[in-house]
Amino acid sequence: MMSEDKHPAPDQPQADKRKNLRSPLLTLRVRLDDGRKVFFGYTKNISRSGMFISSVNPKVPGEIYQVEIPLPAPISKTIECACEVVWCRHYDKKSPYEPGMGLKFVGLSSEVSTEIDRWIHETSS
């Protein structure tokens, strides 16, 4: 769980440590399966290395889940891979940040990574 003191003050710029370009995907309903139950969340952005899922019930960092992600045109296919929860942010009515979790793709093929990256560059130009 992220502590409140790790958030920068709202008036101070925050360094972006992510190295890959991201694209917002506000309509994707992502399916996570931990073998016991299925969790659905909404992807807010995606990159070739991972994604952010908005959720008031984020999973625990370090846990790994199988995910299904329906990608829009021109990819137009559902990818399946494992993802590791690398960070989470719980709901706090005083926080300016949306609750959710950051996932890192594990074992995603280089072909699919390249397709995602190409799609992001095309949609952001």
Beta strands, then each sheet from edge to edge (+ up, - down):
strand 1: 23-24
strand 2: 29-33
strand 3: 38-46
strand 4: 50-54
strand 5: 64-71
strand 6: 77-89
strand 7: 100-106
sheet 1: 1+ 3- 2+ 5- 6+ 7- 4+
end
